[in-house]
């Protein structure tokens, strides 16, 4: 009985060690999910609404990419940075 519990415990530890090793090989910047990038949700920095990345308005400002829910939010964000 104790042997079965010990073997199950070792299998659980082995599973977590393998999972950690695979994540380390992937690198810190790569997502863990199985969904493609287009299905990821991004947050609008102005109105704080989450929108799918594929339909978000994208603007590069100061070398950084920002995602907006609408053109008006993008315009408000640029005005806020300018003033």
N, CA, C and O atoms as a CHARMM CRD file, in Angstrom:
* protein
*
  332
    1    1 UNK  N      0.81700  -1.20200   0.00000 PROA 1      0.00000
    2    1 UNK  CA     0.00000   0.00000   0.00000 PROA 1      0.00000
    3    1 UNK  C      0.85700   1.26100   0.00000 PROA 1      0.00000
    4    1 UNK  O      0.60000   2.21200  -0.73900 PROA 1      0.00000
    5    2 UNK  N      1.89400   1.24200   0.85800 PROA 2      0.00000
    6    2 UNK  CA     2.77400   2.40700   0.93500 PROA 2      0.00000
    7    2 UNK  C      3.56900   2.58400  -0.35300 PROA 2      0.00000
    8    2 UNK  O      3.88300   3.70700  -0.74800 PROA 2      0.00000
    9    3 UNK  N      3.88900   1.48200  -0.99700 PROA 3      0.00000
   10    3 UNK  CA     4.63000   1.56100  -2.25400 PROA 3      0.00000
   11    3 UNK  C      3.81100   2.29000  -3.32600 PROA 3      0.00000
   12    3 UNK  O      4.36000   3.08400  -4.09000 PROA 3      0.00000
   13    4 UNK  N      2.51900   2.02700  -3.38300 PROA 4      0.00000
   14    4 UNK  CA     1.65600   2.66800  -4.37800 PROA 4      0.00000
   15    4 UNK  C      1.58400   4.17500  -4.11800 PROA 4      0.00000
   16    4 UNK  O      1.66500   4.97500  -5.05100 PROA 4      0.00000
   17    5 UNK  N      1.43100   4.55600  -2.85500 PROA 5      0.00000
   18    5 UNK  CA     1.37600   5.97800  -2.50700 PROA 5      0.00000
   19    5 UNK  C      2.70800   6.65100  -2.83100 PROA 5      0.00000
   20    5 UNK  O      2.72300   7.76800  -3.34900 PROA 5      0.00000
   21    6 UNK  N      3.81300   5.99600  -2.53700 PROA 6      0.00000
   22    6 UNK  CA     5.13200   6.53900  -2.83200 PROA 6      0.00000
   23    6 UNK  C      5.33400   6.69800  -4.34100 PROA 6      0.00000
   24    6 UNK  O      5.85300   7.72000  -4.78900 PROA 6      0.00000
   25    7 UNK  N      4.93500   5.71300  -5.11700 PROA 7      0.00000
   26    7 UNK  CA     5.07100   5.78300  -6.57700 PROA 7      0.00000
   27    7 UNK  C      4.20200   6.90200  -7.13300 PROA 7      0.00000
   28    7 UNK  O      4.65300   7.64000  -8.00900 PROA 7      0.00000
   29    8 UNK  N      2.97600   7.05200  -6.65400 PROA 8      0.00000
   30    8 UNK  CA     2.09800   8.12800  -7.11500 PROA 8      0.00000
   31    8 UNK  C      2.69100   9.50100  -6.77100 PROA 8      0.00000
   32    8 UNK  O      2.64200  10.42200  -7.58600 PROA 8      0.00000
   33    9 UNK  N      3.24000   9.63000  -5.58500 PROA 9      0.00000
   34    9 UNK  CA     3.87300  10.88500  -5.19600 PROA 9      0.00000
   35    9 UNK  C      5.06500  11.21900  -6.07800 PROA 9      0.00000
   36    9 UNK  O      5.24100  12.37000  -6.47700 PROA 9      0.00000
   37   10 UNK  N      5.88100  10.22400  -6.38200 PROA 10     0.00000
   38   10 UNK  CA     7.03100  10.44700  -7.25700 PROA 10     0.00000
   39   10 UNK  C      6.58900  10.81000  -8.67200 PROA 10     0.00000
   40   10 UNK  O      7.23400  11.63200  -9.32200 PROA 10     0.00000
   41   11 UNK  N      5.51100  10.21700  -9.15700 PROA 11     0.00000
   42   11 UNK  CA     4.99700  10.56000 -10.48300 PROA 11     0.00000
   43   11 UNK  C      4.50300  12.00300 -10.53400 PROA 11     0.00000
   44   11 UNK  O      4.70200  12.69100 -11.53500 PROA 11     0.00000
   45   12 UNK  N      3.86700  12.46200  -9.47000 PROA 12     0.00000
   46   12 UNK  CA     3.40000  13.84100  -9.41800 PROA 12     0.00000
   47   12 UNK  C      4.58800  14.79800  -9.42700 PROA 12     0.00000
   48   12 UNK  O      4.57500  15.79000 -10.15600 PROA 12     0.00000
   49   13 UNK  N      5.58800  14.52000  -8.64600 PROA 13     0.00000
   50   13 UNK  CA     6.79300  15.36200  -8.61300 PROA 13     0.00000
   51   13 UNK  C      7.47500  15.35600  -9.97600 PROA 13     0.00000
   52   13 UNK  O      7.91300  16.40600 -10.44600 PROA 13     0.00000
   53   14 UNK  N      7.57200  14.20500 -10.61400 PROA 14     0.00000
   54   14 UNK  CA     8.17900  14.10300 -11.93400 PROA 14     0.00000
   55   14 UNK  C      7.39500  14.91700 -12.95700 PROA 14     0.00000
   56   14 UNK  O      7.99400  15.58000 -13.80400 PROA 14     0.00000
   57   15 UNK  N      6.08000  14.87800 -12.89300 PROA 15     0.00000
   58   15 UNK  CA     5.23700  15.65800 -13.79700 PROA 15     0.00000
   59   15 UNK  C      5.54700  17.15000 -13.67600 PROA 15     0.00000
   60   15 UNK  O      5.74200  17.82700 -14.68600 PROA 15     0.00000
   61   16 UNK  N      5.59300  17.66400 -12.44500 PROA 16     0.00000
   62   16 UNK  CA     5.84800  19.08900 -12.24800 PROA 16     0.00000
   63   16 UNK  C      7.27000  19.48000 -12.65600 PROA 16     0.00000
   64   16 UNK  O      7.47700  20.59000 -13.14500 PROA 16     0.00000
   65   17 UNK  N      8.23800  18.60900 -12.47000 PROA 17     0.00000
   66   17 UNK  CA     9.60300  18.90400 -12.90200 PROA 17     0.00000
   67   17 UNK  C      9.69900  18.96600 -14.42100 PROA 17     0.00000
   68   17 UNK  O     10.37700  19.83800 -14.96400 PROA 17     0.00000
   69   18 UNK  N      9.03200  18.05600 -15.10500 PROA 18     0.00000
   70   18 UNK  CA     9.03800  18.06500 -16.56900 PROA 18     0.00000
   71   18 UNK  C      8.31900  19.29400 -17.08700 PROA 18     0.00000
   72   18 UNK  O      8.77600  19.92000 -18.04300 PROA 18     0.00000
   73   19 UNK  N      7.20400  19.64800 -16.47200 PROA 19     0.00000
   74   19 UNK  CA     6.45700  20.83400 -16.90300 PROA 19     0.00000
   75   19 UNK  C      7.30000  22.09500 -16.73300 PROA 19     0.00000
   76   19 UNK  O      7.29100  22.96100 -17.60800 PROA 19     0.00000
   77   20 UNK  N      8.01800  22.21000 -15.63800 PROA 20     0.00000
   78   20 UNK  CA     8.87500  23.37000 -15.40500 PROA 20     0.00000
   79   20 UNK  C     10.00300  23.42500 -16.43600 PROA 20     0.00000
   80   20 UNK  O     10.34600  24.50500 -16.91800 PROA 20     0.00000
   81   21 UNK  N     10.58100  22.27400 -16.77600 PROA 21     0.00000
   82   21 UNK  CA    11.66100  22.23500 -17.75500 PROA 21     0.00000
   83   21 UNK  C     11.17000  22.65500 -19.13500 PROA 21     0.00000
   84   21 UNK  O     11.87100  23.37000 -19.85000 PROA 21     0.00000
   85   22 UNK  N      9.97300  22.21800 -19.51400 PROA 22     0.00000
   86   22 UNK  CA     9.41600  22.58600 -20.81800 PROA 22     0.00000
   87   22 UNK  C      9.14500  24.08300 -20.86500 PROA 22     0.00000
   88   22 UNK  O      9.41800  24.72400 -21.88000 PROA 22     0.00000
   89   23 UNK  N      8.62500  24.64100 -19.81200 PROA 23     0.00000
   90   23 UNK  CA     8.37100  26.08700 -19.76900 PROA 23     0.00000
   91   23 UNK  C      9.66900  26.87300 -19.83400 PROA 23     0.00000
   92   23 UNK  O      9.71600  27.93100 -20.46100 PROA 23     0.00000
   93   24 UNK  N     10.72200  26.37900 -19.19800 PROA 24     0.00000
   94   24 UNK  CA    12.01400  27.06600 -19.23300 PROA 24     0.00000
   95   24 UNK  C     12.60600  27.03300 -20.63700 PROA 24     0.00000
   96   24 UNK  O     13.26300  27.98700 -21.05400 PROA 24     0.00000
   97   25 UNK  N     12.38200  25.94800 -21.36800 PROA 25     0.00000
   98   25 UNK  CA    12.89100  25.84900 -22.73600 PROA 25     0.00000
   99   25 UNK  C     12.13800  26.77200 -23.68800 PROA 25     0.00000
  100   25 UNK  O     12.71500  27.27000 -24.65500 PROA 25     0.00000
  101   26 UNK  N     10.85700  27.00200 -23.42200 PROA 26     0.00000
  102   26 UNK  CA    10.05900  27.87100 -24.28100 PROA 26     0.00000
  103   26 UNK  C     10.52300  29.31000 -24.19100 PROA 26     0.00000
  104   26 UNK  O     10.44200  30.04500 -25.17600 PROA 26     0.00000
  105   27 UNK  N     11.00100  29.72200 -23.05400 PROA 27     0.00000
  106   27 UNK  CA    11.44000  31.10100 -22.86100 PROA 27     0.00000
  107   27 UNK  C     10.37000  31.89400 -22.13900 PROA 27     0.00000
  108   27 UNK  O      9.19700  31.52000 -22.16000 PROA 27     0.00000
  109   28 UNK  N     10.76500  32.99500 -21.49400 PROA 28     0.00000
  110   28 UNK  CA     9.82300  33.76300 -20.68500 PROA 28     0.00000
  111   28 UNK  C      8.81500  34.56500 -21.50100 PROA 28     0.00000
  112   28 UNK  O      7.73200  34.86700 -20.99900 PROA 28     0.00000
  113   29 UNK  N      9.14000  34.92000 -22.75300 PROA 29     0.00000
  114   29 UNK  CA     8.24700  35.77100 -23.52300 PROA 29     0.00000
  115   29 UNK  C      7.18300  35.03900 -24.30500 PROA 29     0.00000
  116   29 UNK  O      6.29700  35.67400 -24.87800 PROA 29     0.00000
  117   30 UNK  N      7.24400  33.72400 -24.34400 PROA 30     0.00000
  118   30 UNK  CA     6.29800  32.96800 -25.14600 PROA 30     0.00000
  119   30 UNK  C      5.10100  32.56500 -24.30500 PROA 30     0.00000
  120   30 UNK  O      5.27300  32.14200 -23.16100 PROA 30     0.00000
  121   31 UNK  N      3.88900  32.68500 -24.83900 PROA 31     0.00000
  122   31 UNK  CA     2.69900  32.33400 -24.07400 PROA 31     0.00000
  123   31 UNK  C      2.56100  30.83200 -23.87400 PROA 31     0.00000
  124   31 UNK  O      3.00700  30.04200 -24.70700 PROA 31     0.00000
  125   32 UNK  N      1.94100  30.44300 -22.76500 PROA 32     0.00000
  126   32 UNK  CA     1.71600  29.03800 -22.46700 PROA 32     0.00000
  127   32 UNK  C      0.48400  28.48800 -23.17300 PROA 32     0.00000
  128   32 UNK  O      0.39100  27.28400 -23.41300 PROA 32     0.00000
  129   33 UNK  N     -0.45500  29.35300 -23.50300 PROA 33     0.00000
  130   33 UNK  CA    -1.75400  28.92800 -23.99800 PROA 33     0.00000
  131   33 UNK  C     -1.71400  28.22300 -25.33100 PROA 33     0.00000
  132   33 UNK  O     -0.72900  28.29300 -26.06600 PROA 33     0.00000
  133   34 UNK  N     -2.80500  27.54200 -25.63000 PROA 34     0.00000
  134   34 UNK  CA    -2.93500  26.83800 -26.88200 PROA 34     0.00000
  135   34 UNK  C     -3.62600  27.68900 -27.93600 PROA 34     0.00000
  136   34 UNK  O     -3.68200  27.29900 -29.10200 PROA 34     0.00000
  137   35 UNK  N     -4.15400  28.84600 -27.54700 PROA 35     0.00000
  138   35 UNK  CA    -4.87100  29.70600 -28.47100 PROA 35     0.00000
  139   35 UNK  C     -3.90800  30.50500 -29.32500 PROA 35     0.00000
  140   35 UNK  O     -2.85000  30.91300 -28.84700 PROA 35     0.00000
  141   36 UNK  N     -4.25500  30.73400 -30.57300 PROA 36     0.00000
  142   36 UNK  CA    -3.39700  31.59900 -31.38700 PROA 36     0.00000
  143   36 UNK  C     -3.42000  33.02900 -30.87800 PROA 36     0.00000
  144   36 UNK  O     -4.31600  33.41100 -30.12500 PROA 36     0.00000
  145   37 UNK  N     -2.42800  33.82800 -31.28900 PROA 37     0.00000
  146   37 UNK  CA    -2.30800  35.20400 -30.81200 PROA 37     0.00000
  147   37 UNK  C     -3.51800  36.05200 -31.12200 PROA 37     0.00000
  148   37 UNK  O     -3.83600  36.95500 -30.34800 PROA 37     0.00000
  149   38 UNK  N     -4.20900  35.80200 -32.22300 PROA 38     0.00000
  150   38 UNK  CA    -5.33900  36.63900 -32.59300 PROA 38     0.00000
  151   38 UNK  C     -6.50200  36.52900 -31.61400 PROA 38     0.00000
  152   38 UNK  O     -7.34300  37.42600 -31.56500 PROA 38     0.00000
  153   39 UNK  N     -6.57100  35.45700 -30.83700 PROA 39     0.00000
  154   39 UNK  CA    -7.67000  35.26600 -29.89700 PROA 39     0.00000
  155   39 UNK  C     -7.38700  35.86000 -28.52400 PROA 39     0.00000
  156   39 UNK  O     -8.25100  35.82200 -27.64800 PROA 39     0.00000
  157   40 UNK  N     -6.20700  36.40100 -28.32400 PROA 40     0.00000
  158   40 UNK  CA    -5.87600  36.97500 -27.02600 PROA 40     0.00000
  159   40 UNK  C     -6.59000  38.30900 -26.84100 PROA 40     0.00000
  160   40 UNK  O     -6.76800  39.07100 -27.79200 PROA 40     0.00000
  161   41 UNK  N     -6.98800  38.57400 -25.62600 PROA 41     0.00000
  162   41 UNK  CA    -7.65600  39.83500 -25.30200 PROA 41     0.00000
  163   41 UNK  C     -6.61000  40.83800 -24.83900 PROA 41     0.00000
  164   41 UNK  O     -5.67600  40.49700 -24.11400 PROA 41     0.00000
  165   42 UNK  N     -6.78600  42.08300 -25.27400 PROA 42     0.00000
  166   42 UNK  CA    -5.90000  43.17800 -24.86800 PROA 42     0.00000
  167   42 UNK  C     -6.75700  44.27100 -24.24500 PROA 42     0.00000
  168   42 UNK  O     -7.93600  44.41300 -24.56700 PROA 42     0.00000
  169   43 UNK  N     -6.14500  45.04000 -23.34900 PROA 43     0.00000
  170   43 UNK  CA    -6.89400  46.07400 -22.63100 PROA 43     0.00000
  171   43 UNK  C     -6.59500  47.45400 -23.19500 PROA 43     0.00000
  172   43 UNK  O     -5.44000  47.83100 -23.39100 PROA 43     0.00000
  173   44 UNK  N     -7.65300  48.19000 -23.44500 PROA 44     0.00000
  174   44 UNK  CA    -7.54500  49.57600 -23.89900 PROA 44     0.00000
  175   44 UNK  C     -7.05400  50.41400 -22.71400 PROA 44     0.00000
  176   44 UNK  O     -7.65600  50.35600 -21.64200 PROA 44     0.00000
  177   45 UNK  N     -5.96600  51.19900 -22.88000 PROA 45     0.00000
  178   45 UNK  CA    -5.44200  51.98300 -21.75300 PROA 45     0.00000
  179   45 UNK  C     -6.29800  53.18900 -21.38600 PROA 45     0.00000
  180   45 UNK  O     -6.09100  53.77600 -20.32400 PROA 45     0.00000
  181   46 UNK  N     -7.24800  53.57500 -22.22700 PROA 46     0.00000
  182   46 UNK  CA    -8.08100  54.75000 -21.94500 PROA 46     0.00000
  183   46 UNK  C     -9.33700  54.35500 -21.18000 PROA 46     0.00000
  184   46 UNK  O     -9.56500  54.82200 -20.06300 PROA 46     0.00000
  185   47 UNK  N    -10.15000  53.49200 -21.78600 PROA 47     0.00000
  186   47 UNK  CA   -11.43000  53.14100 -21.14300 PROA 47     0.00000
  187   47 UNK  C    -11.37200  51.79800 -20.42200 PROA 47     0.00000
  188   47 UNK  O    -12.37000  51.37100 -19.84000 PROA 47     0.00000
  189   48 UNK  N    -10.21800  51.12300 -20.45100 PROA 48     0.00000
  190   48 UNK  CA    -9.95300  49.87900 -19.72600 PROA 48     0.00000
  191   48 UNK  C    -10.85500  48.72400 -20.14200 PROA 48     0.00000
  192   48 UNK  O    -11.11900  47.82600 -19.34300 PROA 48     0.00000
  193   49 UNK  N    -11.32800  48.73800 -21.38200 PROA 49     0.00000
  194   49 UNK  CA   -12.16400  47.66900 -21.92400 PROA 49     0.00000
  195   49 UNK  C    -11.25000  46.62900 -22.57300 PROA 49     0.00000
  196   49 UNK  O    -10.24600  46.98700 -23.18800 PROA 49     0.00000
  197   50 UNK  N    -11.58900  45.35300 -22.44100 PROA 50     0.00000
  198   50 UNK  CA   -10.84100  44.30000 -23.09700 PROA 50     0.00000
  199   50 UNK  C    -11.45800  44.02300 -24.46500 PROA 50     0.00000
  200   50 UNK  O    -12.67500  43.88800 -24.59000 PROA 50     0.00000
  201   51 UNK  N    -10.60700  43.94000 -25.49200 PROA 51     0.00000
  202   51 UNK  CA   -11.05200  43.65600 -26.85200 PROA 51     0.00000
  203   51 UNK  C    -10.14900  42.57000 -27.44300 PROA 51     0.00000
  204   51 UNK  O     -8.98800  42.45700 -27.04900 PROA 51     0.00000
  205   52 UNK  N    -10.66800  41.76500 -28.38900 PROA 52     0.00000
  206   52 UNK  CA    -9.81100  40.78700 -29.05800 PROA 52     0.00000
  207   52 UNK  C     -8.71200  41.49300 -29.85100 PROA 52     0.00000
  208   52 UNK  O     -8.96000  42.51700 -30.48800 PROA 52     0.00000
  209   53 UNK  N     -7.52000  40.95200 -29.81100 PROA 53     0.00000
  210   53 UNK  CA    -6.37600  41.58400 -30.45900 PROA 53     0.00000
  211   53 UNK  C     -6.60400  41.77600 -31.95800 PROA 53     0.00000
  212   53 UNK  O     -6.14000  42.76400 -32.52700 PROA 53     0.00000
  213   54 UNK  N     -7.30700  40.85300 -32.60100 PROA 54     0.00000
  214   54 UNK  CA    -7.47700  40.94200 -34.05400 PROA 54     0.00000
  215   54 UNK  C     -8.38400  42.09100 -34.48500 PROA 54     0.00000
  216   54 UNK  O     -8.30200  42.52800 -35.63300 PROA 54     0.00000
  217   55 UNK  N     -9.25100  42.59600 -33.59600 PROA 55     0.00000
  218   55 UNK  CA   -10.14000  43.70000 -33.97400 PROA 55     0.00000
  219   55 UNK  C     -9.74800  45.02200 -33.31500 PROA 55     0.00000
  220   55 UNK  O    -10.37300  46.05000 -33.57200 PROA 55     0.00000
  221   56 UNK  N     -8.72400  45.00100 -32.47400 PROA 56     0.00000
  222   56 UNK  CA    -8.29800  46.21900 -31.77600 PROA 56     0.00000
  223   56 UNK  C     -7.60500  47.17800 -32.73800 PROA 56     0.00000
  224   56 UNK  O     -6.96800  46.76300 -33.70600 PROA 56     0.00000
  225   57 UNK  N     -7.74600  48.47000 -32.45000 PROA 57     0.00000
  226   57 UNK  CA    -7.03100  49.51000 -33.18100 PROA 57     0.00000
  227   57 UNK  C     -5.61000  49.54500 -32.62300 PROA 57     0.00000
  228   57 UNK  O     -5.41900  49.72900 -31.42100 PROA 57     0.00000
  229   58 UNK  N     -4.62000  49.37100 -33.48700 PROA 58     0.00000
  230   58 UNK  CA    -3.22000  49.29800 -33.06200 PROA 58     0.00000
  231   58 UNK  C     -2.49100  50.56700 -33.45000 PROA 58     0.00000
  232   58 UNK  O     -2.61600  51.04600 -34.57700 PROA 58     0.00000
  233   59 UNK  N     -1.72400  51.11400 -32.50700 PROA 59     0.00000
  234   59 UNK  CA    -0.91600  52.29700 -32.78000 PROA 59     0.00000
  235   59 UNK  C      0.44400  52.12700 -32.10800 PROA 59     0.00000
  236   59 UNK  O      0.53200  51.69900 -30.95700 PROA 59     0.00000
  237   60 UNK  N      1.49800  52.46600 -32.84100 PROA 60     0.00000
  238   60 UNK  CA     2.84500  52.47600 -32.27800 PROA 60     0.00000
  239   60 UNK  C      3.15800  53.89800 -31.82700 PROA 60     0.00000
  240   60 UNK  O      3.23000  54.82200 -32.63600 PROA 60     0.00000
  241   61 UNK  N      3.34200  54.05100 -30.51800 PROA 61     0.00000
  242   61 UNK  CA     3.60800  55.36900 -29.95000 PROA 61     0.00000
  243   61 UNK  C      4.87100  55.26300 -29.10500 PROA 61     0.00000
  244   61 UNK  O      4.91500  54.51500 -28.12800 PROA 61     0.00000
  245   62 UNK  N      5.87500  56.00300 -29.48000 PROA 62     0.00000
  246   62 UNK  CA     7.12400  55.99000 -28.72000 PROA 62     0.00000
  247   62 UNK  C      7.82100  54.64700 -28.72400 PROA 62     0.00000
  248   62 UNK  O      8.48400  54.29700 -27.74800 PROA 62     0.00000
  249   63 UNK  N      7.69000  53.88800 -29.79600 PROA 63     0.00000
  250   63 UNK  CA     8.33200  52.58600 -29.88600 PROA 63     0.00000
  251   63 UNK  C      7.59000  51.47400 -29.17100 PROA 63     0.00000
  252   63 UNK  O      8.08900  50.35000 -29.11400 PROA 63     0.00000
  253   64 UNK  N      6.42300  51.74600 -28.62900 PROA 64     0.00000
  254   64 UNK  CA     5.62600  50.73600 -27.93900 PROA 64     0.00000
  255   64 UNK  C      4.28600  50.60700 -28.63300 PROA 64     0.00000
  256   64 UNK  O      3.70100  51.60000 -29.06500 PROA 64     0.00000
  257   65 UNK  N      3.79800  49.37000 -28.73800 PROA 65     0.00000
  258   65 UNK  CA     2.53300  49.10700 -29.40900 PROA 65     0.00000
  259   65 UNK  C      1.38900  49.16400 -28.39100 PROA 65     0.00000
  260   65 UNK  O      1.42800  48.50600 -27.35100 PROA 65     0.00000
  261   66 UNK  N      0.36900  49.96700 -28.71600 PROA 66     0.00000
  262   66 UNK  CA    -0.81400  50.10700 -27.86700 PROA 66     0.00000
  263   66 UNK  C     -2.03400  49.60300 -28.63800 PROA 66     0.00000
  264   66 UNK  O     -2.10300  49.72700 -29.86100 PROA 66     0.00000
  265   67 UNK  N     -2.98800  49.03600 -27.91300 PROA 67     0.00000
  266   67 UNK  CA    -4.21800  48.52800 -28.50100 PROA 67     0.00000
  267   67 UNK  C     -5.39500  49.31300 -27.93500 PROA 67     0.00000
  268   67 UNK  O     -5.47200  49.54700 -26.72900 PROA 67     0.00000
  269   68 UNK  N     -6.31600  49.71900 -28.81500 PROA 68     0.00000
  270   68 UNK  CA    -7.46500  50.51800 -28.41300 PROA 68     0.00000
  271   68 UNK  C     -8.74900  49.87600 -28.91800 PROA 68     0.00000
  272   68 UNK  O     -8.74700  49.14600 -29.90900 PROA 68     0.00000
  273   69 UNK  N     -9.85400  50.16200 -28.21400 PROA 69     0.00000
  274   69 UNK  CA   -11.14600  49.61600 -28.62600 PROA 69     0.00000
  275   69 UNK  C    -11.75000  50.42000 -29.76900 PROA 69     0.00000
  276   69 UNK  O    -12.56500  49.89700 -30.52900 PROA 69     0.00000
  277   70 UNK  N    -11.35900  51.68700 -29.89900 PROA 70     0.00000
  278   70 UNK  CA   -11.90900  52.53500 -30.95400 PROA 70     0.00000
  279   70 UNK  C    -10.88900  53.61200 -31.32500 PROA 70     0.00000
  280   70 UNK  O     -9.90500  53.83900 -30.62200 PROA 70     0.00000
  281   71 UNK  N    -11.16000  54.26000 -32.44500 PROA 71     0.00000
  282   71 UNK  CA   -10.28200  55.33400 -32.89900 PROA 71     0.00000
  283   71 UNK  C    -10.35500  56.53200 -31.95300 PROA 71     0.00000
  284   71 UNK  O     -9.36500  57.24100 -31.77200 PROA 71     0.00000
  285   72 UNK  N    -11.52500  56.76100 -31.34900 PROA 72     0.00000
  286   72 UNK  CA   -11.65200  57.89200 -30.42200 PROA 72     0.00000
  287   72 UNK  C    -10.79500  57.69000 -29.17300 PROA 72     0.00000
  288   72 UNK  O    -10.21400  58.64700 -28.65900 PROA 72     0.00000
  289   73 UNK  N    -10.71300  56.45500 -28.68300 PROA 73     0.00000
  290   73 UNK  CA    -9.84900  56.18700 -27.52600 PROA 73     0.00000
  291   73 UNK  C     -8.38000  56.37800 -27.89900 PROA 73     0.00000
  292   73 UNK  O     -7.59700  56.87100 -27.08700 PROA 73     0.00000
  293   74 UNK  N     -8.00000  55.99400 -29.11300 PROA 74     0.00000
  294   74 UNK  CA    -6.61800  56.19500 -29.55800 PROA 74     0.00000
  295   74 UNK  C     -6.30400  57.68000 -29.62600 PROA 74     0.00000
  296   74 UNK  O     -5.21500  58.10700 -29.24200 PROA 74     0.00000
  297   75 UNK  N     -7.24700  58.46200 -30.11100 PROA 75     0.00000
  298   75 UNK  CA    -7.05600  59.91300 -30.21200 PROA 75     0.00000
  299   75 UNK  C     -6.94900  60.54500 -28.81600 PROA 75     0.00000
  300   75 UNK  O     -6.10100  61.41000 -28.59500 PROA 75     0.00000
  301   76 UNK  N     -7.80300  60.11900 -27.87300 PROA 76     0.00000
  302   76 UNK  CA    -7.73400  60.63700 -26.50200 PROA 76     0.00000
  303   76 UNK  C     -6.38800  60.30900 -25.85500 PROA 76     0.00000
  304   76 UNK  O     -5.82400  61.13100 -25.13300 PROA 76     0.00000
  305   77 UNK  N     -5.88100  59.10800 -26.11800 PROA 77     0.00000
  306   77 UNK  CA    -4.60300  58.69100 -25.54100 PROA 77     0.00000
  307   77 UNK  C     -3.46300  59.55800 -26.07700 PROA 77     0.00000
  308   77 UNK  O     -2.58400  59.96700 -25.31800 PROA 77     0.00000
  309   78 UNK  N     -3.47500  59.84100 -27.39300 PROA 78     0.00000
  310   78 UNK  CA    -2.44300  60.67900 -27.97000 PROA 78     0.00000
  311   78 UNK  C     -2.51500  62.10100 -27.44400 PROA 78     0.00000
  312   78 UNK  O     -1.48400  62.73600 -27.22800 PROA 78     0.00000
  313   79 UNK  N     -3.73900  62.61200 -27.23400 PROA 79     0.00000
  314   79 UNK  CA    -3.89400  63.95400 -26.65900 PROA 79     0.00000
  315   79 UNK  C     -3.37800  64.00800 -25.23000 PROA 79     0.00000
  316   79 UNK  O     -2.76600  64.99200 -24.81600 PROA 79     0.00000
  317   80 UNK  N     -3.63100  62.94000 -24.48000 PROA 80     0.00000
  318   80 UNK  CA    -3.17300  62.87600 -23.09800 PROA 80     0.00000
  319   80 UNK  C     -1.63800  62.86200 -23.03100 PROA 80     0.00000
  320   80 UNK  O     -1.04600  63.49100 -22.15400 PROA 80     0.00000
  321   81 UNK  N     -1.00300  62.14500 -23.96100 PROA 81     0.00000
  322   81 UNK  CA     0.46600  62.10800 -23.97600 PROA 81     0.00000
  323   81 UNK  C      1.05200  63.45200 -24.43100 PROA 81     0.00000
  324   81 UNK  O      2.11100  63.86500 -23.95800 PROA 81     0.00000
  325   82 UNK  N      0.36500  64.12000 -25.34000 PROA 82     0.00000
  326   82 UNK  CA     0.87300  65.38600 -25.85500 PROA 82     0.00000
  327   82 UNK  C      0.72200  66.53500 -24.84700 PROA 82     0.00000
  328   82 UNK  O      1.52500  67.46700 -24.83000 PROA 82     0.00000
  329   83 UNK  N     -0.30400  66.45100 -24.02300 PROA 83     0.00000
  330   83 UNK  CA    -0.57600  67.57900 -23.11600 PROA 83     0.00000
  331   83 UNK  C     -0.31200  67.33200 -21.71100 PROA 83     0.00000
  332   83 UNK  O     -0.51100  68.21800 -20.88100 PROA 83     0.00000
